């Protein structure tokens, strides 16, 4: 049944599968999750009242419409001002500059009154031929027919978010991903529509709006729109991916040079994730295929999926285990990588033969006092905390239906004696708020700290207090002192760590 | 002083590194004076070069086949073309020319091995570049490339056949008598080969084509080659286009010289019925142009492929043992090899291996942290850390010396001249530039360079004072250029007046300082009003003026030169920081603890020096990205890479050790600096 590297459901394996039915029921309406302590998710109710109290914070709230960027494209505004008395040559030159070869052909075909007939006809024929070829290409890889905005909306890990105009750059349009450089306080990589920007912002600088001179522009022909980026954990390399480019770029940012890693199958790269120990990179494609790159010699393993493309993935802290989800399925798969014998420089790490299902997140109905709530379904993204003890799963839900909210399901993860996921609880926001982005704090002392960005523009920090059961980490406190759990949950709100930051 | 020694060492190293391995009659004899060479060169580098050459020769066969098909292809008779090509490829003349081509490829491979360098030569000014081009070594290189170009062009001519095939043919004179005539088509192809070979050799100097860089992204050789193949095709096609364009222009004006010379020496005649080719109608022959271009592209492509293969093979990771149980192998071990100054490639590969082992290989790290069996000394760690630290200290001192030179000149500028010409040694030491400044105000200033250009010029051109002078094969090193310099020295007004050795040492800097006399903003008196108590300003010779105009600085070149070998420092930083990070959990005996203070202080001092350097103008300006070309321009951005690596290295240590660093002994200033790193404020 298990053939090659095919992802299959691994029935009857030693791994225990966790499902949502084992979860404690979600909180009643109007309550938000504050934190986890003593193995329970503690709710909080009076957030609205507290917000009224902190009126100064409330004034910072921007409706998302006001943040919406000027979205009119260059071409549309130019049409209003175009001087139609321009000569054909001028127009052709402009079309060549703006639209490339196809633009030029379009221009020639459209201005049939001025050019000889054979030229119009032949350019029309070439244009038709080009369209036919590209449609053929597009039928192989349907995502290529999308416009770049649609492509970002389709493949980005973020659902429909607005950007803040703190860092402004001429080329910074349609930002799909941002990431801070590790082991550096000042470099921020931004994936834009046409290029990759690396901002160097002095953390001690007093200026609130760094000039565009602080940004390094990294671009490679054919590599746009950039949709996903990942820094190597050692901070030396940056990989970037574009759904229309079959090559994944490995950038040496300081030298502004890149090495394209070309693999044809899949038709592009949509999602990248670098394992925390730096040994592997997950690269998923728009087709039902993803690759796992090994970063010493940059070789890759192909993993064809049965159903859809790999939607999201995350790595365990030691880089030995990869959890991923496939579009159209409601399960979480796990892959285990065992490291090669150390000291042999050229050997690649030996990968597993098949992926195993570790959690089933199919729709489950919970009976709550407010009525039935259906939780589960498709998974948008995954996040694993740096200690490898909590796994946050963003369930997409259905924004139209009130009884199918988008929630974050949190699992406890255990690696010994067998790898398994145990239910922990749901993280819910205010009524109507959907999670957009989530990330774990890289260096939280007392357990794990999940930061969630909600659709209302609010950012909350949800701490999970637990004693680390795993191996001692480099962090200084091997046994984190538990905060005083005798306190009533409401008192946690006054603690500076999990104040709600209004945005 | 220490800094000065460094420069000399490097020079020695480079000379030894280039010692010849095959005897060639046209190489200078001093290259073969000492025959002993390092084990690494003998056992590793030579074999790698041989392997790359073997691959290049193997690849020559398909490349030649493609060239034959492309050069003889006719759109109307495709099948006939293919049958012709197959019969041609199996003919004896084709086999003979193929053997010739193999010989040329082997020669190119040998030249690659002979001329490669891991530290690029950065010319700080146009005159230095000219010096490099005129250097005897380079002259030999160009000559060999010319000859090889002619040989390859001859092979091309034979392969293309038709009107190109022979140098002479039978023709009838106007009076009807038969005689031998010169076939100009053959000649133009041969000369094109020579021209392309020459331009390849000269462009190699300008674009540093002999520089071998180490990539941060390691790939298997085959994948690396496959990835670069398209680039090589593009490069050779465009470069061939440019070369052929230039060649046609040259041939149009000067083509009659080789033609008449050929006719005279070989006693050939020019056919009156055939048009001479150095006319517009003769050169506007599309088929001729196509054949010239495809031959040039073929030639460049084979050479580039050889170069590419050489680079890929020679930069391959080599794994050195950390320690050996046999004493006779001790000099092959990493700690010993790192300390070697001898072949630079060995040091670089050793540092690369150190950086890799510190990141990826726990078992080898364990050997580094281990204690010696009798005695219990951490010899491995001590040797490795000492070598890395000395590398970093060297760089720090270089940077400080550079900055000091700049700062000195900046101060000298503000003084009013004439006032401090006391000929005291102190003046001449601190402001040697100032001494030179006043007497020569009449010189024309070409470019409106800033004050700082002058400063940079100062730092980089006085090759004896500043050891980081990039031009190791500089014009001043070659005797020919020394003659050019000498008259200026004597003609200059201060010649013989200032006896201070410091000033004398700075002789080559003369031009740069004098060029700056106008820029620094001080009101420039006319030559008559100069309060020069000792002499009249003498008029510089025309040659001097010409040279001086060529002397204008290439921007940021001195910065590039300063960091030319920084790949070594980058690896040292990575290796040290990863080892220190790993020592937090892996170092059982605490051997790293003893050197942690010195590592930290060394890094912090370097960080300070680098920060200061980047405040200089041009230092932080990004180089223009070269779009294409076989020249590797990695060295232009090494300083940025070093800065980023340094910061990351310090952060790596601070995030690993955290507050434990407070227990490490260090000066208050360094502690303050480190605290900023701990708080993520750098």
Interface residues (C-beta under 8 A of the other chain):
Chain A: X183 X184 X185 X186 X203 X204 X234 X235 X236 X237 X250 X252 X253 X254 X255 X256 X257 X259 X260 X262 X278 X296 X297 X298 X299 X342 X343 X345 X474 X475 X476
Chain B: X215 X216 X217 X218 X219 X220 X223 X227 X317 X319 X356 X359 X360 X361 X362 X363 X364 X574 X584 X585 X622 X625 X634 X637 X638 X640 X641 X643 X644 X645 X647 X648 X651 X652 X655 X656 X658 X659 X660 X680 X681 X682
